[in-house]
Amino acid sequence: MIRIIIADDQALIRDGLETIIELQEDMEVVGVAEDGHQACELTAKLKPDLVLMDIKMPGKNGIECTRWIKENVPDTIVLILTTFSEEQYIIDGLLGGASGYLVKDLSAEKIVSSIRDAVQGQFMLPASIAAKLTARLSYLSGTLASVINTERFKQEEIHFTEREKEIILLMVEGKNNHEIAGILYMSLGTVKNYISNIYQKIGTNDRAKAILLLKKMIM
């Protein structure tokens, strides 16, 4: 039996999902949460197999809840189910440890099958969401690095790899390490290693100073 918690701030959605799930012979709803704090508390107490997680909720949002659950109840699977399909939400959710990102316009049959597949260890990403991520990665690989003024780097006798150039541009845009990791689909540790190499090349370990120097180099 797949034990499920539904976390959504809209009663109509919670009730609808609960009805759909309770009709399945291999599933049961063990708890419902109407805000983020309640979702975390119920997950810690009940330790369900899976949480269906909305993104925008009072208190903690779904992204924050996902991170908290994966840190504190790591065996519980989180499947995001939301109306929001913006790239940054998708990236933040997956980086936070979600096992999939679904949108609420899916059929009841698809939602139920996605729950079963997620419990079996599959990563759930509808074609429309996958297309958004593919477009984002294409943009990053083809455009971001080309914005960097490589001639200026040569004048400074500093040489950066293509990956370092991508990270530099995101740094000067104000992205933190977690955001960079999500955008570039890298682990946080790998991002930190790249940034350490960048610091070494420009001669500072201070992020604020590094960003100022890098901004001058790409202007």
N, C-alpha and C positions, 0 to 999 in steps of 0.2 A: 504494500500500500504506500503510495506517494503522499507524504504529509506536507501540506502547503499552507503558507500564510499569504494573505492578500493585503497589500499595502497601497491604499489609494484614498485620497481625500474626498472623493465623490461617492456618496452612498449608492447612487444608481449603478455606478461601475462596479463597486464592491459586491453589491447584491447580484448583479448580472453574472459576474465571474464566479461567485460562489455557487449559483444555481447550475452553471455549466459544469463546473468541476465536480459537484456532488452527484451529478448524473453519471459520472464515470465510475466503473466498478473498481478501478485500481487507484483511485484518488480520494483524498478527503481534505477538507479545509479545517485546519486545527486552530486557526486564529485569523482575525481581520484587524487591520490597523488603519486609522484615519489620519495619522500624522507620522512624521519621521521618528520621533522619540518613542512612540508606541510600537512602531515596527521593530526598532532595535531591542526594546524591552521584551517583546513577545518572542523574538527570535532567540534571544539569550535564554529565556525561560523554557520555551517549548522545543528548541532545536529541531526545526522542521527540515525536511529534505530540500525544500525549495521555497523561495520567497518571490512572488510576483510583485515587482517594485515599480511604482509610478515615480516620476522625476520631481514634479513640482508639488510639494506638500508643505504644510505648516511645520515649524520647528526645523528639524533636519530635512534637507531635500533628499531625493532618491540617490543621488550620487554620493552624498556624505554617508547615507545609511549603508550603501553598498560597501564602501571602504571600511566602515565600522564592523559590519558583519563579517567580511572576509578576514579582518584582523582578529576578531574575537570569537567568531563561530565559523571557522574556516571550512568545515565540512558541509555547511549549508550553501546550496547553489542559489545564486541571485539571477533572476531573469527579468530584465527591465521591460516593462510594458507601458508605453506612453503615447501621447499624441504628438510629441515633439521629435522631429527628425533632423534637427540642425547638427552639422558635423561635429561641433565642439561638445555637444551633449553626448553624442555617440562615442567620441574619443574618450571623454572623461569617464563615462560609464564603463567602458571596456577596460580602461586603465585601472579603474577602481576594483576590478575583479569580477565584473558581471560575466556570466556565461553566454550571454546573448542580448540582443537589443531588438525588441518587437514593437510594432506600432499598432494602435488600437483599431485600425480599420481592417485588421486580419479577421478572417472568419473564426467562429467558435471552434470548428474542427481543426484549423491550423494552430490556434493557440494551444489546444489540448495536445496535439501531436508534438508541438514544440516543447511542452513541459516534459513529455515522455523522453524525447530525444536529448534534452538537456540533462536529465537525470542519468541517461546512459553515457554521458560524457561528451556529447556532441556540442559544437559551438553553433549557436543559432543566430543567423543574420539574414533577413529577407533580402531579395534581390535589389529592391529599391535602396535599402540602407547600404548594401555592399557597393552599389554603383556610386553613391556619394563618397564613400571612403576611397574608392579607386580613383575618382576624379581628384580628390584632395591629394593623394599620393603623387599622381601625375603632375599636378601643379607644383608640388614641392620639388620633385626631381627635375622638372624642366624649366622652372621659372625662378625659384628662390635663389639658387646658387648663381644664376646669371646676373642677378641684381648687384652682386658684390663687385666692387671695382678692383679687379685683379691687378690692374696696372699699378694702382696705388700700393697694393701689397708688395709688388715687386720692387717698387721704389724704396720701400721700408726694409727690403731684404727679408721679408717674412713670407713664408710659403705655407698655405693652408690646404688641406685635402678638401675634396668636394663636400664631404660630410661635415667637416668643420665649418665650411662656409655656410651651409644650411643652418647649423646651430648658431653661428654668429649672427645671422640675420634675425633669427628668432629671439636671441638674447637682446639685441638692440631694439626689438619691438616690445620688450618688456616681459617676455614670457619667462616664467620660472622653470626650474628643472623638471618638475612634474608635468607641466604643460608641454615642454619640449619633447619629453619622452612619449607623451600621448600622440602628439602631432606627427612625430617621425617614427612611431611604432618601435621604440627602443626601450630597453630597461632603464630604470633610473640610474643604476650603477654605471651603465655604459655611457649615459649622458654625462655623468659626473667625470668619468675618465676623459672624455673628449674635451670637456671644459677645462680640466686640469692641464691638458696639453696646450690648449689655447692660451691659458694664463702663462704657462711657461714660455711660450713663443713671444708674448708681448711684454713679459717681464713684470707681472703683478699678480697677486693672489686676491686682490680686492675687487669684488664684482662691479661695484660702482665705477671704480677707476677703469676697469677693463672695458666696460660698456662705453665710457667716454672716449677711450682710445680707439675702440672699434668703430664707433660712430664717425670719428674723424677719418678713419681709413676708407670708409665706404661712401663718404660724401663726395 
